[in-house]
Amino acid sequence: MKKVSEMSSEEIKDAVKDAYSRVAQPAGSSCCGPSEPEQTASDCDCAPSGNIRTSYAESLGYSVKDMPKSATESFAGCGNPVAIASLKEGEVVLDLGSGAGLDMFHAARKVGDIGRVIGVDMTPEMIEKAKYGAKQLGLENVEFRLGDIEDLPVEDSSVDVIISNCVINLALDKGQVFREAYRVLRPGGRIMVSDIVLEAELPEKVRDEIANYTGCLGGAILEEEYLQHMRNAGFEGVEVVSKTGFGQASSAKIAAYKPMKG
């Protein structure tokens, strides 16, 4: 198998799509933030499949009691960005890498019927699964768009809040993700993400394993580099709200704001 350093951008993106199309299946699994950097994604189980994946979501603070199984069995996050987003009724929310829709569904209830939640995901199987879950819940204030978070199919200055859960680490150009996020946010809007950041550089052999990349580790960057990408895009008030360590990596909740005159 090719090393990540030998793969083209399209090959890496195709590998990510393939990995998360498998996560969309009931028996799918993924991993974010293994306890040791020498482990590959297949060695660890931070978000295992089935009922254990549902319990994992609960451990992150999600209420899953009335959520469709389709949303919890394919949950692949590493935090709970909705919990820190302070969503208000009537707001328009955008979820970057919305997966099977668990974050979207909670957000949809917080913003109410006069609000709206848009999910963008690059994996067709996840989009279809999220649509199925939304239908089960009878949600009419959600919308799903197939697309790349580095080139969002979203209008300029059209959303109030952006959330994302363990997805931006998978993007090849994280700076471009934040530039796009800044573009689509309204002035005064906010971004609240949960993601994997590094406390120290990973060994090259770990970065070069595609399983580590698709497993949310190999594409992760140092915390300060991550925050600087947000600042470079124009965001203000960039801060790590909280984080939980996994050896050389951490699951961090990060908040930032677009200036009122941005």
Phi and psi in degrees as a GROMACS rama.xvg file:
@    title "Ramachandran Plot"
@    xaxis  label "Phi"
@    yaxis  label "Psi"
@TYPE xy
-64.3001  147.77  LYS-2
-76.3732  153.298  LYS-3
-57.7385  -38.5315  VAL-4
-66.7125  -15.0021  SER-5
-100.109  -4.35998  GLU-6
-93.4457  148.58  MET-7
-77.634  166.319  SER-8
-58.2343  -41.5391  SER-9
-66.4211  -37.3656  GLU-10
-64.7194  -39.2089  GLU-11
-66.7063  -44.2089  ILE-12
-63.4153  -38.0655  LYS-13
-64.5162  -37.1194  ASP-14
-65.2319  -39.6406  ALA-15
-65.0041  -45.2012  VAL-16
-59.3359  -43.5732  LYS-17
-63.6474  -43.1812  ASP-18
-61.8689  -43.4416  ALA-19
-84.6981  -14.7082  TYR-20
-69.7206  -31.1364  SER-21
-72.7588  -37.0157  ARG-22
-62.3118  -30.1363  VAL-23
-68.4108  -17.952  ALA-24
-79.9171  150.356  GLN-25
-53.5456  -31.0091  PRO-26
-95.6166  5.86165  ALA-27
-67.7512  157.802  GLY-28
-148.296  157.193  SER-29
-147.115  176.448  SER-30
-146.728  140.373  CYS-31
-127.324  122.097  CYS-32
72.7421  63.1459  GLY-33
-62.748  158.243  PRO-34
-71.5457  -24.0776  SER-35
-128.648  133.248  GLU-36
-64.9778  -19.0778  PRO-37
-75.5469  -16.3621  GLU-38
-73.8123  149.618  GLN-39
-93.4032  167.761  THR-40
-60.1961  -32.5097  ALA-41
-72.6732  -14.1267  SER-42
-85.0908  -18.3863  ASP-43
-119.332  164.915  CYS-44
-142.883  56.5945  ASP-45
-73.6679  -22.0972  CYS-46
-138.388  67.8777  ALA-47
-68.2444  174.608  PRO-48
-81.9609  169.584  SER-49
65.0064  -142.356  GLY-50
-62.3516  -32.0326  ASN-51
-66.3486  -35.5981  ILE-52
-64.2236  -37.2126  ARG-53
-63.829  -43.6462  THR-54
-63.1832  -36.4638  SER-55
-61.7493  -44.0053  TYR-56
-60.9179  -40.7162  ALA-57
-62.481  -37.0992  GLU-58
-66.7646  -19.8698  SER-59
-91.365  2.84303  LEU-60
101.002  6.73017  GLY-61
-80.1937  141.583  TYR-62
-89.2978  117.066  SER-63
-114.213  0.706424  VAL-64
-54.5806  -44.0023  LYS-65
-110.51  20.3846  ASP-66
-90.358  145.985  MET-67
-65.4953  145.569  PRO-68
-57.5579  -32.3661  LYS-69
-60.1339  -29.4713  SER-70
-82.0228  -33.185  ALA-71
-89.2539  -31.5636  THR-72
-71.9211  -17.3327  GLU-73
-115.358  19.582  SER-74
-67.5062  129.934  PHE-75
-134.903  30.6499  ALA-76
-86.1102  179.956  GLY-77
-133.997  14.83  CYS-78
-173.27  -163.176  GLY-79
-139.229  79.2715  ASN-80
-64.1878  -27.2014  PRO-81
-62.5454  -33.2931  VAL-82
-65.7076  -25.9341  ALA-83
-105.223  -0.780459  ILE-84
-81.8747  -15.9565  ALA-85
49.2958  52.0238  SER-86
-66.4107  144.024  LEU-87
-119.103  152.359  LYS-88
-57.5232  133.472  GLU-89
92.9043  -7.28508  GLY-90
-76.0429  154.608  GLU-91
-101.265  122.531  VAL-92
-114.66  140.038  VAL-93
-119.339  127.725  LEU-94
-106.405  115.113  ASP-95
-83.7098  115.533  LEU-96
73.7751  61.5323  GLY-97
-75.8437  -12.5165  SER-98
55.3986  -137.913  GLY-99
-81.2231  -0.371759  ALA-100
101.603  5.17884  GLY-101
-59.0565  -47.1728  LEU-102
-64.0785  -40.7536  ASP-103
-60.1152  -42.8994  MET-104
-66.5595  -40.3242  PHE-105
-66.2804  -41.0289  HIS-106
-63.7122  -39.8864  ALA-107
-59.8519  -38.2088  ALA-108
-70.9457  -32.5611  ARG-109
-72.7478  -37.1948  LYS-110
-85.6694  -15.2491  VAL-111
73.9475  -176.789  GLY-112
-64.9496  -26.7595  ASP-113
-87.9017  -4.87454  ILE-114
-98.0134  -179.202  GLY-115
-152.198  146.311  ARG-116
-126.787  126.79  VAL-117
-110.93  130.087  ILE-118
-111.736  130.55  GLY-119
-116.43  127.105  VAL-120
-145.068  146.809  ASP-121
-90.621  -1.86169  MET-122
-107.952  110.614  THR-123
-54.7375  -37.0422  PRO-124
-63.69  -37.2392  GLU-125
-69.0515  -40.6238  MET-126
-58.3972  -46.0006  ILE-127
-64.7385  -38.9892  GLU-128
-67.2312  -40.2553  LYS-129
-64.7984  -40.1528  ALA-130
-61.0957  -40.2746  LYS-131
-63.3563  -44.1096  TYR-132
-63.534  -41.126  GLY-133
-63.2777  -37.965  ALA-134
-65.5643  -40.6302  LYS-135
-61.0491  -37.3713  GLN-136
-84.0246  -10.459  LEU-137
71.5428  27.3615  GLY-138
-82.278  128.66  LEU-139
-113.106  -0.550495  GLU-140
-105.965  26.3488  ASN-141
-121.941  150.18  VAL-142
-142.149  140.219  GLU-143
-119.701  131.251  PHE-144
-128.585  128.107  ARG-145
-77.619  125.134  LEU-146
-179.831  175.206  GLY-147
-102.412  132.399  ASP-148
-70.6341  -9.21086  ILE-149
-85.8495  -6.80006  GLU-150
-150.13  72.4944  ASP-151
-66.3984  132.155  LEU-152
-82.2348  58.8778  PRO-153
-138.876  142.348  VAL-154
-71.9544  154.57  GLU-155
-58.5329  142.332  ASP-156
45.9565  48.7647  SER-157
-118.968  -4.60676  SER-158
-127.265  152.618  VAL-159
-91.7705  -35.761  ASP-160
-139.474  138.655  VAL-161
-115.637  132.97  ILE-162
-122.052  157.92  ILE-163
-161.82  143.142  SER-164
-130.32  99.0109  ASN-165
59.3025  45.584  CYS-166
-124.659  -39.6415  VAL-167
-62.883  -28.4216  ILE-168
-60.4724  -22.6639  ASN-169
-82.5936  -14.7323  LEU-170
-74.6301  141.21  ALA-171
-73.8312  -37.6839  LEU-172
-118.166  87.4924  ASP-173
-66.9182  -33.2146  LYS-174
-59.2505  -41.0535  GLY-175
-66.4865  -35.9225  GLN-176
-58.3296  -46.2088  VAL-177
-72.956  -30.3876  PHE-178
-65.4784  -40.1192  ARG-179
-66.7963  -41.004  GLU-180
-60.4205  -43.3116  ALA-181
-62.7661  -40.7593  TYR-182
-61.0825  -44.0795  ARG-183
-84.8671  -16.7073  VAL-184
-74.9304  143.815  LEU-185
-73.6265  153.038  ARG-186
-52.7815  132.45  PRO-187
87.1323  -3.29788  GLY-188
-71.6202  170.297  GLY-189
-136.468  154.715  ARG-190
-123.608  131.444  ILE-191
-131.229  113.619  MET-192
-126.535  153.195  VAL-193
-113.109  130.847  SER-194
-157.993  166.876  ASP-195
-89.6338  126.857  ILE-196
-126.058  157.674  VAL-197
-99.2195  144.171  LEU-198
-91.2324  -23.3447  GLU-199
-152.407  155.535  ALA-200
-60.4876  143.544  GLU-201
-84.3731  150.249  LEU-202
-60.7453  148.405  PRO-203
-57.4326  -37.4003  GLU-204
-65.9628  -29.497  LYS-205
-72.877  -44.1321  VAL-206
-63.374  -30.2141  ARG-207
-82.297  -6.57667  ASP-208
-86.3538  119.63  GLU-209
-63.1245  -30.8488  ILE-210
-63.2312  -33.9387  ALA-211
-71.5238  -35.2308  ASN-212
-65.8414  -52.287  TYR-213
-68.7978  -19.3699  THR-214
-89.365  17.0894  GLY-215
78.223  11.971  CYS-216
-112.202  -51.2749  LEU-217
-61.3461  -26.7652  GLY-218
-95.4156  -2.04066  GLY-219
-70.113  153.285  ALA-220
-125.594  168.431  ILE-221
-59.2981  145.03  LEU-222
-53.1999  -49.0505  GLU-223
-64.8985  -36.3591  GLU-224
-64.0269  -40.4286  GLU-225
-60.4553  -49.7003  TYR-226
-63.8199  -36.227  LEU-227
-67.1876  -35.4927  GLN-228
-58.2418  -39.4722  HIS-229
-67.3955  -44.5659  MET-230
-62.7662  -42.3023  ARG-231
-61.8611  -30.7697  ASN-232
-73.684  -14.7781  ALA-233
117.661  -4.50073  GLY-234
-70.6794  148.845  PHE-235
-118.886  165.584  GLU-236
60.7113  31.8587  GLY-237
-70.1091  124.064  VAL-238
-151.769  150.106  GLU-239
-86.314  113.836  VAL-240
-73.537  -41.4758  VAL-241
-165.493  162.063  SER-242
-157.13  154.239  LYS-243
-124.43  128.118  THR-244
-83.5328  147.236  GLY-245
-132.929  68.4833  PHE-246
70.948  -120.682  GLY-247
-80.8508  -4.48194  GLN-248
-121.038  157.751  ALA-249
-136.843  150.407  SER-250
-93.6797  114.473  SER-251
-115.511  141.394  ALA-252
-99.4077  123.511  LYS-253
-127.397  136.618  ILE-254
-124.154  148.204  ALA-255
-158.258  165.243  ALA-256
-136.082  144.845  TYR-257
-89.5092  129.022  LYS-258
-57.0437  150.771  PRO-259
-58.9398  -29.4444  MET-260
-100.5  16.1221  LYS-261
